[in-house]
Amino acid sequence: MLRSLSPHTRGLLLAAVGGLILTIDIPLLKLGGANSWTALLIRTSMTLIATLSVWSVLRLLGFKLPPLIPGKIGLVVAGLYSVSSMCFLLAVFYTTTADLVFILAFNTAFAALLSWIFLRERPRPVTLGAIGLMITGVLIIVHAGIGTGNLLGNALALCSAFLIAAAITISRASGRDMGLASLMAVVPALCVAIVMVTRVGFVVEAPQWIMLDGLLVIPIAFFCLANAPKYLSGPEVAMFYLLETVLAPIWVWLIFAEVPTGASLLGGAILITTLVAHSGWQLTEHRRRRAALAPRHPA
């Protein structure tokens, strides 16, 4: 069915499905009641089992599949996703959900800047203005974390956002299928988690939630999001992480009554308003260019 769609529509569908599914990642991690390293151990091991199982079964059935790691460039992308995943999961335990997802939304700005520097896809003045506003929103959130115990978590979230943007940019430049590489990225994180759990202990109250996260949510979400750059620009793909920015705090608020702080709401409002407005502008511009290029028949 996907092959019958245009490349741009295919990319939008992949990114939308991945972004929507990713919104339940943080609530499932919190429901597990584990310490950070135990959660990382369970989630990465389940993701690895799911990836290898599906890949093996499909190969036995005769499906033509891309390699698990597509060459050296695949190793680089997998490494970036791996470190990003560790930063993200640690940030879950060191800052609030609202701070985490608002800062992660900044990967759109990172993706635009990296695409400009390395792919020569120069942003328009409107995009540069949007990036400036998003920097303001992130600074408000990060500054509020100073002295409250959230500064480390906010810094980890910012690192995760940058690494995701870097992985998206490299995937876009290569034009290769990186869906499985993003999932095999759990291997280094799993190794680190095993070492750390032997030191701090295995602590978890409801492992089934984290297992569900690792077996289904992460494989599907990251496979879709890692494949989307084949069809969309880096900033466009990064925009779909906004779904987590908007919905994850709502799920956590409903389940755990974790109310965002005033600074988080202000910074997040700046980020969301800017990105939604910029997305609407991009969509309008795309339609205008397509209409201008359409063939005109003489009356």
C-alpha positions as CSV (number, residue, x, y, z in Angstrom):
1,M,0.0,0.0,0.0
2,L,2.8,2.4,0.9
3,R,4.3,2.0,-2.6
4,S,1.1,3.4,-4.2
5,L,1.6,6.7,-2.3
6,S,3.8,9.6,-3.4
7,P,7.2,9.7,-1.6
8,H,6.2,12.9,0.3
9,T,2.9,11.3,1.5
10,R,4.8,8.1,2.4
11,G,7.2,10.1,4.5
12,L,4.4,12.0,6.3
13,L,2.6,8.8,7.1
14,L,5.7,7.1,8.5
15,A,6.6,10.2,10.6
16,A,3.0,10.6,11.9
17,V,2.6,7.0,12.9
18,G,6.0,7.0,14.6
19,G,5.4,10.3,16.4
20,L,1.9,9.3,17.7
21,I,3.1,5.9,19.0
22,L,6.1,7.6,20.7
23,T,3.8,9.7,22.9
24,I,3.2,6.7,25.2
25,D,6.9,5.9,25.8
26,I,7.3,8.1,28.9
27,P,4.1,7.1,30.6
28,L,5.0,3.4,30.2
29,L,8.5,4.0,31.6
30,K,7.0,5.8,34.7
31,L,4.4,3.0,35.2
32,G,7.2,0.5,35.4
33,G,8.4,2.0,38.7
34,A,12.0,1.1,38.0
35,N,15.3,2.9,38.6
36,S,16.9,4.4,35.5
37,W,19.4,1.6,34.7
38,T,16.9,-1.2,35.3
39,A,14.4,0.6,32.9
40,L,17.2,0.9,30.3
41,L,18.1,-2.7,30.7
42,I,14.5,-4.0,30.3
43,R,13.6,-1.7,27.4
44,T,16.7,-2.2,25.3
45,S,16.7,-6.0,25.8
46,M,13.1,-6.2,24.7
47,T,13.7,-4.0,21.7
48,L,16.6,-6.1,20.6
49,I,14.6,-9.3,21.0
50,A,11.7,-7.9,19.0
51,T,14.0,-6.6,16.2
52,L,16.0,-9.8,15.8
53,S,12.8,-12.0,16.0
54,V,10.8,-10.0,13.4
55,W,13.9,-9.7,11.1
56,S,14.6,-13.4,11.3
57,V,11.0,-14.5,10.7
58,L,10.6,-12.2,7.7
59,R,13.8,-13.4,6.2
60,L,12.7,-17.0,6.5
61,L,9.5,-16.1,4.8
62,G,11.4,-14.8,1.9
63,F,11.0,-11.0,2.4
64,K,13.7,-8.8,1.0
65,L,15.0,-6.8,4.0
66,P,17.7,-4.2,4.4
67,P,20.7,-5.1,6.5
68,L,20.5,-4.6,10.2
69,I,23.4,-2.1,10.0
70,P,23.8,-0.6,6.4
71,G,27.6,-0.1,6.3
72,K,29.8,2.3,8.2
73,I,27.3,5.1,7.9
74,G,24.7,2.8,9.6
75,L,27.2,2.4,12.5
76,V,27.4,6.1,12.9
77,V,23.6,6.5,12.9
78,A,23.2,3.6,15.3
79,G,25.7,5.1,17.6
80,L,24.0,8.5,17.7
81,Y,20.6,6.9,18.3
82,S,22.2,4.8,21.1
83,V,23.6,7.7,23.0
84,S,20.5,9.7,22.5
85,S,18.4,6.9,23.9
86,M,20.5,6.7,27.0
87,C,20.4,10.5,27.5
88,F,16.6,10.4,27.0
89,L,15.9,7.6,29.5
90,L,18.1,9.1,32.2
91,A,16.4,12.5,31.6
92,V,13.1,10.8,32.4
93,F,14.3,10.2,35.9
94,Y,16.1,13.6,36.4
95,T,13.6,16.1,35.2
96,T,9.8,16.5,34.7
97,T,8.0,15.1,31.8
98,A,7.0,18.6,30.6
99,D,10.6,19.9,30.7
100,L,11.8,16.8,28.9
101,V,9.4,16.8,26.0
102,F,9.5,20.6,25.5
103,I,13.3,20.5,25.2
104,L,13.2,17.4,22.9
105,A,11.0,19.5,20.6
106,F,14.1,21.6,20.0
107,N,15.5,18.9,17.8
108,T,13.6,20.7,14.9
109,A,15.9,23.7,15.3
110,F,18.9,21.4,15.5
111,A,17.8,19.5,12.4
112,A,17.4,22.8,10.5
113,L,20.8,24.1,11.5
114,L,22.6,20.8,10.7
115,S,20.8,20.5,7.3
116,W,22.0,24.1,6.6
117,I,25.6,23.4,7.5
118,F,26.1,19.9,6.1
119,L,23.4,19.5,3.4
120,R,23.5,23.1,2.1
121,E,19.7,23.3,2.7
122,R,19.7,26.9,3.8
123,P,16.7,27.9,6.0
124,R,14.6,30.9,5.0
125,P,14.6,34.0,7.2
126,V,11.2,32.9,8.7
127,T,12.8,29.6,9.7
128,L,15.8,31.4,11.3
129,G,13.3,33.6,13.3
130,A,11.5,30.5,14.5
131,I,14.8,28.9,15.6
132,G,15.5,32.1,17.6
133,L,12.2,31.9,19.4
134,M,12.6,28.2,20.1
135,I,16.0,29.0,21.7
136,T,14.3,31.5,23.9
137,G,11.7,28.9,25.0
138,V,14.4,26.3,25.8
139,L,16.5,28.8,27.8
140,I,13.4,29.6,29.9
141,I,12.9,25.9,30.7
142,V,16.6,25.2,31.4
143,H,17.1,28.3,33.5
144,A,14.1,27.3,35.7
145,G,15.9,24.0,36.4
146,I,18.9,25.7,38.0
147,G,18.9,25.0,41.7
148,T,15.8,22.7,41.6
149,G,17.5,19.4,40.8
150,N,16.3,19.4,37.2
151,L,19.4,21.0,35.5
152,L,21.1,17.7,34.8
153,G,17.9,16.2,33.4
154,N,17.3,19.3,31.2
155,A,20.9,19.0,29.9
156,L,20.5,15.3,29.1
157,A,17.2,16.2,27.2
158,L,19.1,18.8,25.2
159,C,21.8,16.3,24.3
160,S,19.2,13.8,23.3
161,A,17.5,16.3,21.0
162,F,20.8,17.3,19.3
163,L,21.8,13.6,18.8
164,I,18.4,12.8,17.2
165,A,18.8,15.7,14.9
166,A,22.3,14.6,13.9
167,A,21.0,11.0,13.2
168,I,18.2,12.4,11.1
169,T,20.5,14.6,9.1
170,I,23.0,11.8,8.4
171,S,20.1,9.4,7.4
172,R,18.8,12.1,5.1
173,A,22.2,12.6,3.5
174,S,22.8,8.9,2.9
175,G,19.4,8.2,1.5
176,R,19.6,4.6,3.0
177,D,17.1,2.6,5.0
178,M,18.0,3.3,8.6
179,G,14.9,1.8,10.3
180,L,16.8,-1.3,11.6
181,A,19.9,0.6,12.4
182,S,18.0,2.8,14.8
183,L,16.7,-0.3,16.5
184,M,20.1,-2.1,16.7
185,A,21.3,1.1,18.4
186,V,20.0,-0.5,21.6
187,V,23.0,-2.9,21.8
188,P,25.6,-0.4,23.2
189,A,22.9,1.0,25.6
190,L,22.1,-2.6,26.7
191,C,25.8,-3.3,27.5
192,V,26.0,-0.1,29.6
193,A,22.8,-1.0,31.4
194,I,24.0,-4.5,32.3
195,V,27.2,-3.0,33.8
196,M,25.3,-0.4,35.8
197,V,22.6,-2.7,37.1
198,T,25.3,-5.0,38.6
199,R,26.4,-2.0,40.5
200,V,23.2,-0.3,41.6
201,G,20.9,-3.3,41.7
202,F,17.8,-4.5,39.7
203,V,14.8,-2.4,40.9
204,V,11.4,-2.6,39.3
205,E,7.8,-2.7,40.5
206,A,5.8,-3.4,37.3
207,P,8.2,-4.7,34.6
208,Q,5.3,-5.6,32.2
209,W,4.9,-1.9,31.3
210,I,8.5,-1.4,30.3
211,M,8.5,-4.7,28.5
212,L,5.5,-3.5,26.4
213,D,7.4,-0.3,25.7
214,G,10.5,-2.2,24.5
215,L,8.7,-4.9,22.5
216,L,6.2,-2.8,20.6
217,V,6.3,1.0,21.2
218,I,10.0,1.7,20.6
219,P,10.5,-0.7,17.6
220,I,7.5,0.6,15.7
221,A,8.0,4.3,16.6
222,F,11.8,4.4,15.8
223,F,11.5,2.2,12.7
224,C,8.9,4.7,11.2
225,L,10.8,7.8,12.3
226,A,14.1,6.5,11.1
227,N,12.8,5.7,7.7
228,A,10.9,9.0,7.2
229,P,14.1,11.0,6.3
230,K,14.2,9.0,3.0
231,Y,11.2,11.0,1.9
232,L,11.1,14.2,4.0
233,S,13.7,16.8,5.0
234,G,15.3,16.6,8.4
235,P,13.3,19.6,9.9
236,E,10.0,18.1,8.6
237,V,10.7,14.7,10.3
238,A,11.8,16.5,13.5
239,M,8.4,18.3,13.5
240,F,6.6,15.1,14.3
241,Y,8.4,14.8,17.6
242,L,6.0,17.7,18.6
243,L,3.3,15.1,19.0
244,E,5.2,13.8,22.0
245,T,5.8,17.4,23.2
246,V,2.0,18.0,23.3
247,L,0.6,14.6,24.3
248,A,3.1,13.0,26.7
249,P,2.6,15.7,29.4
250,I,-1.2,15.2,29.1
251,W,-0.9,11.4,29.6
252,V,1.4,11.9,32.6
253,W,-0.8,14.6,34.0
254,L,-3.9,12.3,33.7
255,I,-2.1,9.2,35.1
256,F,0.3,10.7,37.7
257,A,-1.1,14.2,38.4
258,E,2.4,15.6,37.5
259,V,1.4,19.3,36.9
260,P,3.9,21.3,34.8
261,T,5.6,24.4,36.4
262,G,4.9,27.9,35.2
263,A,8.3,28.2,33.5
264,S,7.8,24.9,31.7
265,L,4.4,26.0,30.4
266,L,5.7,29.3,29.3
267,G,8.7,27.8,27.5
268,G,6.7,25.0,26.1
269,A,4.0,27.4,24.8
270,I,6.7,29.4,23.0
271,L,8.1,26.3,21.4
272,I,4.7,24.8,20.4
273,T,3.3,28.1,19.1
274,T,6.4,28.8,17.1
275,L,6.6,25.3,15.6
276,V,2.9,25.0,14.7
277,A,3.0,28.5,13.1
278,H,6.1,27.6,11.2
279,S,4.7,24.3,10.0
280,G,1.6,26.0,8.8
281,W,3.7,28.5,6.9
282,Q,5.7,25.7,5.3
283,L,2.5,23.9,4.2
284,T,1.1,27.1,2.7
285,E,4.4,27.7,0.8
286,H,4.5,24.2,-0.5
287,R,1.0,24.5,-1.9
288,R,1.8,27.8,-3.5
289,R,4.9,26.4,-5.2
290,R,3.1,23.3,-6.4
291,A,0.3,25.5,-7.8
292,A,2.8,27.7,-9.6
293,L,4.5,24.7,-11.2
294,A,1.2,23.1,-12.3
295,P,0.7,23.1,-16.1
296,R,-1.7,25.8,-17.3
297,H,-3.9,25.1,-20.4
298,P,-4.9,28.0,-22.6
299,A,-8.6,29.0,-22.5
